[in-house]
Amino acid sequence: MKDVYILAIESSCDETSIAIVKNGNTVESFTVLTQMDTHANFGGVVPEIASRMHTENITMVLEETLQKSSIRIEEIDAIAVTYAPGLLGSLLVGIEFAKVLSLVYKKPLIAVNHTIGHIYANALENKLTFPLLALVVSGGHTDLILMEEDYNFKILGSTMDDAIGECFDKVARILGLKYPGGPNVEKLAKIGEPTYALPKPVNDSSYNFSFSGLKSHIINLVHNESQRGNEIRKADLACSFQVTAVNELTRKVEIALKNENVSQLIVAGGVAASGYLREEIKKVADKYQVPLSIPSMKYCTDNAAMIGAAAYPLFLQGKYADFSLNAKSNASIVSE
């Protein structure tokens, strides 16, 4: 079978990324240009600035990606692009750029769901073995998903309010830590102890998650201690929060491994970069002797390589998009 080369574009938030992926599992070249330092000045991503920076940088990112590869754009078999979910302005920059490449070079256009991209990031380094259980953890998602085969998604449970990544960012802000919140909370937690008694989120046997109560408890705790003139032990509070939040993730994964017949456990999304989560989820996988796949750090955060991996099954099925493709701020993976 002829090798399939997909040029993939990711611009859903504040990373401008383009990659060339062969056969859905081999990264020929990829580039990620982050805007993190710019948005750190504002304490979070500013949508208008993000879309403008994508516009300024995307041609340069394409040129750099092609220079790193021996593959010419004429040899590409398809153009893939993230169309949802994400910031509408940012998504549109990538989509319109992909449409132009598709039109000029006469290549089929493939629309990829960003969340599915995170799941298929695992295919870049490990073969996906079905049926599998996916824990998707990011700024917008906390989901437990069962996959019987490629692009067959059954959502077992989701967050009922805040996503885990969003909660990390808000707790970071409460503690006076800089953006991005997750890595800074983890860094501070390493020098602390879990001495604060925090409420357990959704302490039941369902597959659903909730983190708003935990977040609100920490907000109230910091406010009340400040009103009393008491000092907050920030490292201990960061550690207590991280332990409580991650324990809920691993507890729900353990319930799913008990109840569902799975051959592999994978973790996906930006929060998969958490060293503490990686350690704790491995303990659960080892306990149930289920093979575990977590992407390398470079494939955990937003990147185009994962979009190329997720586009490959769609290419094989001939599921192409036309030039009416538009951006969506939200989209369920179940309908994909």
NUMI-517102 format. One record per residue (C-alpha): chain; z, x, y; residue in one letter. Coordinates in steps of 0.25 Angstrom, whole numbers. Example, Ala and Ser with C-alpha at 12.3 -4.5 7.8 and 13.67 -1.06 7.14 Angstrom:
2
{ch A&z 31&x 49&y -18&aa a}
{ch A&z 29&x 55&y -4&aa s}
END
This chain:
336
{ch A&z 0&x 0&y 0&aa m}
{ch A&z -4&x 5&y 14&aa k}
{ch A&z 8&x 9&y 23&aa d}
{ch A&z 11&x 0&y 34&aa v}
{ch A&z 15&x 5&y 47&aa y}
{ch A&z 22&x -4&y 57&aa i}
{ch A&z 24&x -1&y 72&aa l}
{ch A&z 37&x -8&y 76&aa a}
{ch A&z 42&x -12&y 90&aa i}
{ch A&z 57&x -15&y 93&aa e}
{ch A&z 61&x -19&y 107&aa s}
{ch A&z 71&x -31&y 105&aa s}
{ch A&z 82&x -25&y 113&aa c}
{ch A&z 84&x -11&y 120&aa d}
{ch A&z 77&x -2&y 110&aa e}
{ch A&z 62&x 1&y 111&aa t}
{ch A&z 58&x 5&y 97&aa s}
{ch A&z 44&x 7&y 90&aa i}
{ch A&z 43&x 12&y 76&aa a}
{ch A&z 32&x 14&y 65&aa i}
{ch A&z 37&x 9&y 51&aa v}
{ch A&z 29&x 12&y 38&aa k}
{ch A&z 30&x 1&y 27&aa n}
{ch A&z 43&x -5&y 33&aa g}
{ch A&z 52&x 7&y 29&aa n}
{ch A&z 47&x 20&y 35&aa t}
{ch A&z 48&x 23&y 50&aa v}
{ch A&z 37&x 32&y 54&aa e}
{ch A&z 42&x 33&y 68&aa s}
{ch A&z 51&x 25&y 78&aa f}
{ch A&z 56&x 26&y 92&aa t}
{ch A&z 68&x 19&y 98&aa v}
{ch A&z 70&x 19&y 113&aa l}
{ch A&z 83&x 14&y 117&aa t}
{ch A&z 88&x 8&y 130&aa q}
{ch A&z 102&x 9&y 127&aa m}
{ch A&z 106&x 18&y 138&aa d}
{ch A&z 100&x 9&y 148&aa t}
{ch A&z 107&x -3&y 143&aa h}
{ch A&z 120&x 4&y 142&aa a}
{ch A&z 121&x 4&y 157&aa n}
{ch A&z 121&x -11&y 157&aa f}
{ch A&z 131&x -13&y 145&aa g}
{ch A&z 120&x -19&y 136&aa g}
{ch A&z 105&x -22&y 135&aa v}
{ch A&z 98&x -28&y 148&aa v}
{ch A&z 86&x -36&y 142&aa p}
{ch A&z 77&x -34&y 155&aa e}
{ch A&z 79&x -19&y 155&aa i}
{ch A&z 77&x -18&y 140&aa a}
{ch A&z 64&x -25&y 140&aa s}
{ch A&z 59&x -17&y 152&aa r}
{ch A&z 63&x -4&y 145&aa m}
{ch A&z 55&x -8&y 132&aa h}
{ch A&z 43&x -10&y 141&aa t}
{ch A&z 44&x 3&y 147&aa e}
{ch A&z 47&x 11&y 134&aa n}
{ch A&z 39&x 4&y 123&aa i}
{ch A&z 26&x 11&y 124&aa t}
{ch A&z 33&x 25&y 124&aa m}
{ch A&z 41&x 21&y 112&aa v}
{ch A&z 28&x 17&y 105&aa l}
{ch A&z 22&x 31&y 109&aa e}
{ch A&z 34&x 38&y 104&aa e}
{ch A&z 34&x 31&y 90&aa t}
{ch A&z 19&x 34&y 88&aa l}
{ch A&z 21&x 48&y 92&aa q}
{ch A&z 32&x 50&y 81&aa k}
{ch A&z 23&x 44&y 70&aa s}
{ch A&z 10&x 48&y 64&aa s}
{ch A&z 6&x 34&y 63&aa i}
{ch A&z -4&x 29&y 74&aa r}
{ch A&z -3&x 15&y 80&aa i}
{ch A&z -17&x 12&y 74&aa e}
{ch A&z -11&x 14&y 60&aa e}
{ch A&z 0&x 4&y 62&aa i}
{ch A&z -1&x -8&y 53&aa d}
{ch A&z 7&x -18&y 62&aa a}
{ch A&z 16&x -19&y 75&aa i}
{ch A&z 30&x -25&y 73&aa a}
{ch A&z 39&x -29&y 84&aa v}
{ch A&z 53&x -35&y 86&aa t}
{ch A&z 51&x -49&y 91&aa y}
{ch A&z 65&x -55&y 90&aa a}
{ch A&z 77&x -55&y 92&aa p}
{ch A&z 80&x -47&y 105&aa g}
{ch A&z 78&x -47&y 120&aa l}
{ch A&z 66&x -55&y 123&aa l}
{ch A&z 61&x -45&y 134&aa g}
{ch A&z 63&x -33&y 125&aa s}
{ch A&z 56&x -40&y 113&aa l}
{ch A&z 44&x -44&y 121&aa l}
{ch A&z 41&x -29&y 125&aa v}
{ch A&z 40&x -25&y 110&aa g}
{ch A&z 33&x -38&y 106&aa i}
{ch A&z 22&x -36&y 117&aa e}
{ch A&z 20&x -22&y 114&aa f}
{ch A&z 19&x -25&y 100&aa a}
{ch A&z 8&x -35&y 103&aa k}
{ch A&z 0&x -25&y 111&aa v}
{ch A&z 0&x -15&y 100&aa l}
{ch A&z -3&x -26&y 90&aa s}
{ch A&z -15&x -30&y 98&aa l}
{ch A&z -20&x -17&y 102&aa v}
{ch A&z -19&x -10&y 88&aa y}
{ch A&z -22&x -23&y 81&aa k}
{ch A&z -10&x -23&y 72&aa k}
{ch A&z -2&x -35&y 67&aa p}
{ch A&z 11&x -38&y 74&aa l}
{ch A&z 24&x -41&y 67&aa i}
{ch A&z 36&x -48&y 73&aa a}
{ch A&z 49&x -43&y 68&aa v}
{ch A&z 63&x -49&y 70&aa n}
{ch A&z 73&x -38&y 75&aa h}
{ch A&z 84&x -42&y 66&aa t}
{ch A&z 75&x -41&y 54&aa i}
{ch A&z 71&x -27&y 59&aa g}
{ch A&z 86&x -23&y 58&aa h}
{ch A&z 86&x -28&y 44&aa i}
{ch A&z 73&x -20&y 40&aa y}
{ch A&z 78&x -7&y 47&aa a}
{ch A&z 85&x -5&y 33&aa n}
{ch A&z 71&x -5&y 26&aa a}
{ch A&z 68&x 8&y 34&aa l}
{ch A&z 78&x 16&y 26&aa e}
{ch A&z 81&x 7&y 14&aa n}
{ch A&z 73&x -2&y 5&aa k}
{ch A&z 78&x -17&y 7&aa l}
{ch A&z 83&x -22&y -6&aa t}
{ch A&z 83&x -37&y -7&aa f}
{ch A&z 91&x -46&y -7&aa p}
{ch A&z 99&x -39&y 4&aa l}
{ch A&z 110&x -42&y 14&aa l}
{ch A&z 108&x -38&y 28&aa a}
{ch A&z 119&x -37&y 38&aa l}
{ch A&z 112&x -38&y 52&aa v}
{ch A&z 121&x -33&y 63&aa v}
{ch A&z 117&x -31&y 78&aa s}
{ch A&z 119&x -35&y 92&aa g}
{ch A&z 113&x -49&y 89&aa g}
{ch A&z 115&x -51&y 74&aa h}
{ch A&z 126&x -51&y 63&aa t}
{ch A&z 119&x -57&y 51&aa d}
{ch A&z 120&x -56&y 36&aa l}
{ch A&z 106&x -58&y 30&aa i}
{ch A&z 101&x -59&y 16&aa l}
{ch A&z 87&x -55&y 13&aa m}
{ch A&z 81&x -58&y -1&aa e}
{ch A&z 68&x -51&y 3&aa e}
{ch A&z 60&x -46&y 15&aa d}
{ch A&z 61&x -55&y 27&aa y}
{ch A&z 70&x -65&y 19&aa n}
{ch A&z 82&x -67&y 27&aa f}
{ch A&z 94&x -76&y 24&aa k}
{ch A&z 105&x -75&y 35&aa i}
{ch A&z 118&x -76&y 28&aa l}
{ch A&z 127&x -76&y 40&aa g}
{ch A&z 126&x -72&y 55&aa s}
{ch A&z 135&x -70&y 67&aa t}
{ch A&z 140&x -83&y 73&aa m}
{ch A&z 141&x -77&y 87&aa d}
{ch A&z 141&x -62&y 91&aa d}
{ch A&z 133&x -52&y 83&aa a}
{ch A&z 141&x -40&y 79&aa i}
{ch A&z 133&x -30&y 88&aa g}
{ch A&z 135&x -39&y 100&aa e}
{ch A&z 150&x -40&y 97&aa c}
{ch A&z 151&x -24&y 96&aa f}
{ch A&z 144&x -24&y 110&aa d}
{ch A&z 153&x -34&y 116&aa k}
{ch A&z 166&x -27&y 110&aa v}
{ch A&z 160&x -14&y 116&aa a}
{ch A&z 159&x -20&y 130&aa r}
{ch A&z 173&x -25&y 129&aa i}
{ch A&z 178&x -11&y 125&aa l}
{ch A&z 170&x -5&y 137&aa g}
{ch A&z 160&x 2&y 128&aa l}
{ch A&z 146&x 5&y 132&aa k}
{ch A&z 133&x -1&y 127&aa y}
{ch A&z 129&x -1&y 115&aa p}
{ch A&z 143&x -7&y 110&aa g}
{ch A&z 142&x -6&y 95&aa g}
{ch A&z 141&x 10&y 94&aa p}
{ch A&z 152&x 12&y 105&aa n}
{ch A&z 161&x 2&y 98&aa v}
{ch A&z 160&x 9&y 85&aa e}
{ch A&z 162&x 23&y 92&aa k}
{ch A&z 175&x 18&y 98&aa l}
{ch A&z 179&x 11&y 85&aa a}
{ch A&z 179&x 25&y 78&aa k}
{ch A&z 191&x 30&y 86&aa i}
{ch A&z 199&x 17&y 85&aa g}
{ch A&z 207&x 9&y 74&aa e}
{ch A&z 205&x -6&y 71&aa p}
{ch A&z 219&x -9&y 77&aa t}
{ch A&z 215&x -22&y 84&aa y}
{ch A&z 216&x -35&y 75&aa a}
{ch A&z 203&x -42&y 78&aa l}
{ch A&z 199&x -56&y 72&aa p}
{ch A&z 190&x -56&y 60&aa k}
{ch A&z 176&x -63&y 63&aa p}
{ch A&z 172&x -75&y 54&aa v}
{ch A&z 182&x -71&y 44&aa n}
{ch A&z 176&x -80&y 33&aa d}
{ch A&z 166&x -79&y 21&aa s}
{ch A&z 154&x -83&y 28&aa s}
{ch A&z 142&x -73&y 32&aa y}
{ch A&z 144&x -76&y 47&aa n}
{ch A&z 149&x -67&y 58&aa f}
{ch A&z 156&x -69&y 71&aa s}
{ch A&z 160&x -59&y 81&aa f}
{ch A&z 163&x -66&y 94&aa s}
{ch A&z 177&x -69&y 90&aa g}
{ch A&z 180&x -54&y 88&aa l}
{ch A&z 173&x -51&y 101&aa k}
{ch A&z 181&x -61&y 109&aa s}
{ch A&z 194&x -56&y 103&aa h}
{ch A&z 191&x -42&y 107&aa i}
{ch A&z 187&x -47&y 121&aa i}
{ch A&z 200&x -55&y 122&aa n}
{ch A&z 208&x -43&y 117&aa l}
{ch A&z 203&x -33&y 127&aa v}
{ch A&z 205&x -43&y 138&aa h}
{ch A&z 219&x -47&y 134&aa n}
{ch A&z 223&x -33&y 132&aa e}
{ch A&z 217&x -29&y 146&aa s}
{ch A&z 225&x -40&y 152&aa q}
{ch A&z 238&x -35&y 146&aa r}
{ch A&z 235&x -21&y 151&aa g}
{ch A&z 234&x -16&y 137&aa n}
{ch A&z 224&x -5&y 133&aa e}
{ch A&z 214&x -8&y 123&aa i}
{ch A&z 212&x 2&y 111&aa r}
{ch A&z 197&x 1&y 112&aa k}
{ch A&z 194&x 10&y 100&aa a}
{ch A&z 203&x 2&y 92&aa d}
{ch A&z 197&x -11&y 96&aa l}
{ch A&z 183&x -6&y 94&aa a}
{ch A&z 187&x -2&y 80&aa c}
{ch A&z 194&x -15&y 77&aa s}
{ch A&z 182&x -23&y 82&aa f}
{ch A&z 172&x -14&y 74&aa q}
{ch A&z 181&x -16&y 61&aa v}
{ch A&z 182&x -31&y 63&aa t}
{ch A&z 167&x -33&y 66&aa a}
{ch A&z 162&x -24&y 55&aa v}
{ch A&z 172&x -30&y 45&aa n}
{ch A&z 166&x -43&y 47&aa e}
{ch A&z 152&x -38&y 44&aa l}
{ch A&z 156&x -31&y 32&aa t}
{ch A&z 164&x -43&y 27&aa r}
{ch A&z 152&x -53&y 28&aa k}
{ch A&z 143&x -43&y 21&aa v}
{ch A&z 153&x -42&y 10&aa e}
{ch A&z 153&x -57&y 8&aa i}
{ch A&z 138&x -57&y 8&aa a}
{ch A&z 137&x -46&y -3&aa l}
{ch A&z 147&x -54&y -11&aa k}
{ch A&z 139&x -67&y -10&aa n}
{ch A&z 125&x -62&y -9&aa e}
{ch A&z 116&x -55&y -19&aa n}
{ch A&z 111&x -43&y -12&aa v}
{ch A&z 105&x -30&y -16&aa s}
{ch A&z 106&x -23&y -2&aa q}
{ch A&z 115&x -24&y 11&aa l}
{ch A&z 108&x -19&y 24&aa i}
{ch A&z 114&x -19&y 38&aa v}
{ch A&z 105&x -21&y 50&aa a}
{ch A&z 106&x -21&y 65&aa g}
{ch A&z 111&x -12&y 76&aa g}
{ch A&z 126&x -13&y 71&aa v}
{ch A&z 121&x -7&y 58&aa a}
{ch A&z 122&x 6&y 66&aa a}
{ch A&z 138&x 5&y 66&aa s}
{ch A&z 144&x 16&y 57&aa g}
{ch A&z 156&x 7&y 55&aa y}
{ch A&z 148&x -5&y 50&aa l}
{ch A&z 140&x 5&y 41&aa r}
{ch A&z 152&x 10&y 34&aa e}
{ch A&z 158&x -4&y 32&aa e}
{ch A&z 146&x -10&y 27&aa i}
{ch A&z 144&x 1&y 17&aa k}
{ch A&z 158&x -2&y 11&aa k}
{ch A&z 154&x -16&y 8&aa v}
{ch A&z 140&x -12&y 2&aa a}
{ch A&z 147&x -2&y -6&aa d}
{ch A&z 157&x -12&y -11&aa k}
{ch A&z 146&x -21&y -16&aa y}
{ch A&z 137&x -10&y -20&aa q}
{ch A&z 126&x -15&y -12&aa v}
{ch A&z 116&x -5&y -6&aa p}
{ch A&z 117&x -4&y 9&aa l}
{ch A&z 107&x -1&y 19&aa s}
{ch A&z 109&x 1&y 34&aa i}
{ch A&z 98&x 7&y 43&aa p}
{ch A&z 100&x 21&y 49&aa s}
{ch A&z 105&x 20&y 63&aa m}
{ch A&z 92&x 22&y 70&aa k}
{ch A&z 87&x 9&y 63&aa y}
{ch A&z 100&x 1&y 65&aa c}
{ch A&z 97&x -1&y 80&aa t}
{ch A&z 85&x -8&y 86&aa d}
{ch A&z 72&x 0&y 81&aa n}
{ch A&z 58&x -3&y 78&aa a}
{ch A&z 58&x 4&y 64&aa a}
{ch A&z 66&x -8&y 59&aa m}
{ch A&z 55&x -18&y 65&aa i}
{ch A&z 45&x -10&y 58&aa g}
{ch A&z 52&x -12&y 45&aa a}
{ch A&z 54&x -27&y 47&aa a}
{ch A&z 40&x -28&y 50&aa a}
{ch A&z 35&x -22&y 37&aa y}
{ch A&z 38&x -35&y 28&aa p}
{ch A&z 31&x -44&y 39&aa l}
{ch A&z 19&x -35&y 39&aa f}
{ch A&z 18&x -36&y 24&aa l}
{ch A&z 18&x -51&y 25&aa q}
{ch A&z 8&x -51&y 36&aa g}
{ch A&z 18&x -58&y 45&aa k}
{ch A&z 12&x -54&y 59&aa y}
{ch A&z 15&x -59&y 73&aa a}
{ch A&z 4&x -63&y 83&aa d}
{ch A&z 4&x -60&y 98&aa f}
{ch A&z 12&x -73&y 101&aa s}
{ch A&z 24&x -65&y 96&aa l}
{ch A&z 36&x -67&y 106&aa n}
{ch A&z 50&x -61&y 107&aa a}
{ch A&z 62&x -69&y 102&aa k}
{ch A&z 76&x -66&y 107&aa s}
{ch A&z 81&x -72&y 93&aa n}
{ch A&z 75&x -75&y 80&aa a}
{ch A&z 81&x -77&y 66&aa s}
{ch A&z 77&x -68&y 55&aa i}
{ch A&z 77&x -80&y 45&aa v}
{ch A&z 64&x -85&y 50&aa s}
{ch A&z 57&x -72&y 50&aa e}
END
